[in-house]
Amino acid sequence: MINLLPYETKKEVRAARMNISLVRYIVLIGICIVFLAAISVAVYIELVSSKTSAENATTANEVKANGYSAVQTEIATFRNNLSTTKTILSQSVDYSSIMIQIAQLLPPGVVLDNLTLSTATIGTPIVLSAHAANNNDALALKDSFSRSSLFTGVSILTLTNTSGANADTTYPIAVTLNVTINKEAAE
């Protein structure tokens, strides 16, 4: 086929086709821009909605947390009381168990005259007075206390015979011992 159109007409036809393609591209780009703008608006609306719901949830959680502040205060108070109790119990001395241990260490024929226990006497030398039926029982008392882990530094201070008009005939020997009650054995 022979193209008999003049050169200028051919040029204008080509330019018209190019213009139609450009118009199509411009319309397509416009549609894409509108589509992207619509997506951007939808995303923005969703973000604003999420932000509002997150703020509402935060406010609700803060209200709940304020409701739990009384419980948290009680927990802190309870924790402090527990630590105070632990401190007190770790420093406490079970005097009844000490007395039972001492009673178990007394040999037959020996009675204690007095026994004073306090936190000041634990770990420091104290004087115990006792009466025994004879000298052997008094020495058995010293040996029994010396072998025990409850006492350290056991020594006899005095050993006297109190027989006389007003003396006890069952336990005539008075013995005075110097002993130290171990802190570890007392716990």
C-alpha positions in Angstrom: 0.0 0.0 0.0 1.2 3.3 -1.0 0.7 6.1 1.4 -0.3 9.2 -0.6 -0.9 11.5 2.3 1.1 14.6 2.4 4.0 14.7 4.8 2.4 17.4 7.0 -0.8 15.4 7.3 1.1 12.3 8.2 2.9 14.3 10.9 -0.4 15.6 12.3 -1.9 12.1 12.3 1.0 10.8 14.2 0.8 13.7 16.7 -2.9 13.1 17.1 -2.3 9.4 17.9 0.4 10.4 20.3 -1.9 13.0 22.0 -4.6 10.3 22.3 -2.0 8.0 24.0 -0.9 10.9 26.3 -4.5 11.7 27.2 -5.0 8.0 28.0 -1.9 8.0 30.2 -3.0 11.2 31.9 -6.4 9.8 32.6 -4.8 6.6 33.9 -2.4 8.5 36.1 -5.4 10.7 37.4 -7.3 7.5 38.2 -4.2 6.1 40.0 -3.8 9.3 41.9 -7.5 9.3 43.0 -7.2 5.6 43.9 -4.0 6.3 46.0 -5.7 9.3 47.6 -8.7 7.2 48.5 -6.5 4.5 50.0 -4.5 7.2 52.0 -7.8 8.6 53.3 -9.0 5.2 54.3 -5.7 4.4 56.1 -5.8 7.8 57.8 -9.4 7.2 59.0 -8.4 3.7 60.2 -5.3 5.1 62.1 -7.4 7.8 63.7 -10.0 5.2 64.7 -7.2 2.9 66.1 -5.7 5.9 68.0 -9.1 6.7 69.5 -9.7 3.1 70.6 -6.2 2.8 72.0 -6.6 6.0 74.0 -10.0 4.8 75.3 -8.4 1.5 76.3 -5.5 3.3 78.0 -8.0 5.4 79.9 -10.0 2.4 81.0 -6.8 0.6 82.0 -5.7 3.6 84.1 -9.0 3.6 85.8 -8.6 -0.1 86.6 -5.0 0.4 87.7 -6.2 3.2 90.0 -8.7 0.7 91.4 -5.8 -1.7 92.1 -3.6 0.9 93.8 -5.3 0.1 97.1 -4.4 -3.6 96.6 -0.9 -2.6 95.7 -0.6 -0.5 98.9 -1.9 -3.5 100.9 0.6 -5.8 99.2 3.5 -3.4 100.0 2.3 -3.2 103.6 2.0 -7.0 103.8 5.5 -7.4 102.3 6.9 -4.9 104.9 5.2 -6.8 107.7 6.5 -10.1 106.4 10.1 -8.8 106.3 9.7 -7.4 109.9 8.3 -10.7 111.0 11.1 -12.6 109.4 13.6 -10.3 111.2 11.9 -10.8 114.5 11.6 -14.6 114.1 15.2 -14.9 113.0 16.3 -13.2 116.3 13.8 -15.0 118.5 14.9 -17.5 121.1 12.8 -20.4 122.1 13.3 -20.3 125.9 11.1 -23.4 126.5 13.3 -25.6 124.4 16.4 -24.3 126.2 14.7 -25.1 129.5 13.8 -28.6 128.3 17.4 -29.2 127.1 18.7 -28.1 130.5 16.3 -30.3 132.3 17.4 -33.3 130.2 21.0 -32.6 131.0 20.4 -32.7 134.8 21.6 -36.0 136.3 19.5 -37.7 138.9 20.1 -36.3 142.4 20.5 -32.7 141.2 18.0 -29.8 141.3 18.5 -26.2 140.0 17.9 -23.4 142.4 17.3 -20.7 139.9 17.5 -20.2 136.1 17.1 -16.8 134.6 17.0 -16.6 130.8 16.9 -13.6 128.6 18.3 -12.4 125.3 21.1 -10.8 127.4 22.1 -14.1 129.0 22.3 -16.0 125.7 26.0 -16.0 124.6 27.3 -14.5 127.8 28.5 -16.2 131.0 25.8 -16.8 133.6 25.9 -18.3 137.1 23.7 -21.3 137.8 23.0 -22.5 141.3 22.0 -26.1 142.0 21.8 -28.5 144.9 23.0 -32.1 144.6 22.5 -35.2 146.7 26.3 -35.8 146.9 29.6 -34.6 145.4 29.5 -37.1 142.6 26.1 -35.8 141.5 27.5 -32.3 141.4 30.5 -33.4 139.3 28.1 -35.3 137.1 26.2 -32.1 136.5 29.4 -30.3 135.5 30.4 -33.2 133.1 26.8 -33.3 131.6 26.9 -29.6 130.9 30.4 -29.8 129.5 29.5 -32.6 127.1 26.4 -30.7 125.8 26.5 -28.5 122.8 24.1 -26.1 124.6 26.9 -24.9 126.9 30.5 -23.7 126.6 33.0 -22.6 129.3 31.4 -24.8 132.0 33.3 -24.4 135.3 32.5 -25.0 139.0 32.7 -21.7 141.0 31.8 -23.2 144.4 31.0 -26.6 145.8 29.9 -26.5 149.5 28.3 -28.9 151.9 25.3 -27.1 153.5 24.5 -29.8 156.1 23.4 -28.2 159.4 20.3 -27.4 161.4 18.4 -25.6 158.6 20.0 -27.5 155.7 18.1 -29.6 153.2 18.9 -33.2 154.0 17.9 -34.5 150.5 20.3 -32.2 148.6 23.0 -31.0 151.0 25.6 -30.1 148.4 25.3 -26.6 147.0 27.1 -26.1 143.6 27.5 -22.9 141.7 28.4 -23.2 138.0 29.6 -20.6 135.5 28.2 -21.5 132.0 27.7 -19.8 128.7 24.6 -20.7 126.6 25.5 -21.1 122.9 23.5 -18.8 120.6 23.5 -21.5 117.9 22.1 -24.1 120.2 19.5 -21.8 121.5 18.0 -21.1 118.1 
